[in-house]
């Protein structure tokens, strides 16, 4: 029983951390989108 409780708590912690890092305006997903936009703009400004 104790092992099941510890496993459930570990899974809940991992899910909470994952959502905390990826969600919101300061999350990793938002930062990656901003980075991709800046890279795309930079590449489109290169003149051959």
N, CA, C and O of each residue as an XYZ file, in Angstrom:
192
protein
N       0.833     -1.192      0.000
C       0.000      0.000      0.000
C       0.877      1.256      0.000
O       0.585      2.232     -0.690
N       1.939      1.212      0.773
C       2.831      2.372      0.863
C       3.522      2.626     -0.474
O       3.717      3.775     -0.871
N       3.888      1.562     -1.157
C       4.553      1.688     -2.448
C       3.605      2.294     -3.486
O       4.037      3.105     -4.305
N       2.353      1.926     -3.468
C       1.368      2.491     -4.397
C       1.195      3.982     -4.134
O       1.135      4.772     -5.076
N       1.116      4.370     -2.883
C       0.974      5.787     -2.524
C       2.174      6.588     -2.989
O       2.015      7.681     -3.531
N       3.357      6.068     -2.788
C       4.571      6.773     -3.208
C       4.621      6.897     -4.734
O       5.041      7.928     -5.259
N       4.196      5.857     -5.440
C       4.170      5.901     -6.903
C       3.187      6.948     -7.396
O       3.505      7.706     -8.313
N       2.012      7.006     -6.812
C       1.003      7.997     -7.195
C       1.505      9.406     -6.908
O       1.313     10.304     -7.727
N       2.137      9.614     -5.774
C       2.668     10.937     -5.443
C       3.795     11.343     -6.391
O       3.892     12.511     -6.768
N       4.638     10.402     -6.778
C       5.710     10.688     -7.724
C       5.149     11.067     -9.089
O       5.619     12.021     -9.709
N       4.158     10.335     -9.555
C       3.532     10.645    -10.844
C       2.864     12.013    -10.789
O       2.982     12.792    -11.736
N       2.169     12.318     -9.708
C       1.522     13.623     -9.567
C       2.551     14.746     -9.562
O       2.311     15.804    -10.145
N       3.683     14.534     -8.919
C       4.740     15.542     -8.888
C       5.321     15.774    -10.277
O       5.540     16.917    -10.679
N       5.567     14.708    -10.997
C       6.131     14.834    -12.347
C       5.156     15.558    -13.271
O       5.565     16.427    -14.041
N       3.901     15.218    -13.204
C       2.890     15.878    -14.042
C       2.783     17.356    -13.685
O       2.684     18.199    -14.576
N       2.802     17.678    -12.413
C       2.723     19.080    -11.979
C       3.926     19.877    -12.461
O       3.774     20.998    -12.946
N       5.110     19.313    -12.333
C       6.316     19.994    -12.822
C       6.277     20.176    -14.330
O       6.640     21.238    -14.836
N       5.844     19.157    -15.049
C       5.755     19.238    -16.507
C       4.805     20.357    -16.927
O       5.131     21.165    -17.797
N       3.646     20.396    -16.310
C       2.675     21.443    -16.647
C       3.195     22.818    -16.254
O       2.958     23.796    -16.964
N       3.887     22.901    -15.151
C       4.439     24.184    -14.709
C       5.505     24.719    -15.647
O       5.583     25.926    -15.871
N       6.319     23.843    -16.192
C       7.389     24.278    -17.099
C       6.859     24.622    -18.484
O       7.410     25.501    -19.147
N       5.815     23.960    -18.931
C       5.346     24.131    -20.298
C       4.194     25.105    -20.449
O       4.013     25.672    -21.527
N       3.425     25.314    -19.421
C       2.230     26.145    -19.542
C       2.522     27.601    -19.221
O       3.551     27.931    -18.632
N       1.604     28.456    -19.618
C       1.701     29.866    -19.265
C       2.519     30.685    -20.238
O       3.098     30.153    -21.185
N       2.561     31.990    -19.997
C       3.274     32.916    -20.871
C       4.782     32.754    -20.758
O       5.499     33.046    -21.715
N       5.278     32.300    -19.624
C       6.713     32.126    -19.427
C       7.150     30.675    -19.591
O       8.286     30.330    -19.268
N       6.262     29.831    -20.086
C       6.578     28.413    -20.223
C       7.497     28.129    -21.391
O       7.738     28.983    -22.245
N       8.000     26.913    -21.406
C       8.949     26.505    -22.448
C       8.315     26.559    -23.830
O       8.975     26.928    -24.803
N       7.044     26.196    -23.924
C       6.378     26.206    -25.223
C       6.306     27.624    -25.792
O       6.540     27.833    -26.983
N       5.990     28.569    -24.960
C       5.925     29.968    -25.397
C       7.295     30.480    -25.808
O       7.423     31.189    -26.807
N       8.319     30.126    -25.044
C       9.676     30.559    -25.380
C      10.152     29.943    -26.686
O      10.829     30.609    -27.470
N       9.808     28.676    -26.935
C      10.198     28.035    -28.186
C       9.509     28.682    -29.381
O      10.125     28.852    -30.434
N       8.248     29.041    -29.230
C       7.538     29.708    -30.316
C       8.158     31.069    -30.602
O       8.305     31.452    -31.763
N       8.520     31.799    -29.559
C       9.168     33.095    -29.737
C      10.517     32.961    -30.417
O      10.869     33.764    -31.281
N      11.263     31.954    -30.031
C      12.570     31.694    -30.643
C      12.412     31.342    -32.113
O      13.161     31.839    -32.954
N      11.454     30.498    -32.426
C      11.223     30.094    -33.815
C      10.824     31.289    -34.667
O      11.249     31.402    -35.817
N      10.019     32.172    -34.119
C       9.598     33.365    -34.850
C      10.795     34.266    -35.135
O      10.940     34.771    -36.249
N      11.646     34.468    -34.144
C      12.833     35.310    -34.345
C      13.784     34.695    -35.367
O      14.348     35.401    -36.203
N      13.956     33.376    -35.296
C      14.827     32.715    -36.267
C      14.255     32.834    -37.678
O      14.989     33.102    -38.630
N      12.972     32.639    -37.806
C      12.325     32.733    -39.112
C      12.458     34.144    -39.680
O      12.745     34.311    -40.866
N      12.253     35.154    -38.845
C      12.413     36.541    -39.288
C      13.846     36.822    -39.721
O      14.076     37.483    -40.734
N      14.807     36.319    -38.954
C      16.209     36.516    -39.291
C      16.579     35.859    -40.609
O      17.305     36.440    -41.416
N      16.086     34.657    -40.826
C      16.380     33.941    -42.069
C      15.738     34.643    -43.256
O      16.344     34.731    -44.324
N      14.527     35.140    -43.083
C      13.849     35.799    -44.207
C      14.512     37.128    -44.573
O      14.337     37.612    -45.691
N      15.267     37.724    -43.652
C      15.943     38.988    -43.941
C      17.280     38.808    -44.652
O      17.867     39.778    -45.131
N      17.764     37.565    -44.721
C      19.042     37.308    -45.386
C      18.853     37.493    -46.893
O      17.946     36.920    -47.496
N      19.708     38.284    -47.471
C      19.634     38.534    -48.907
C      20.693     37.695    -49.619
O      21.875     37.766    -49.280
N      20.276     36.907    -50.595
C      21.250     36.045    -51.289
C      22.188     36.831    -52.199
O      23.057     36.244    -52.844
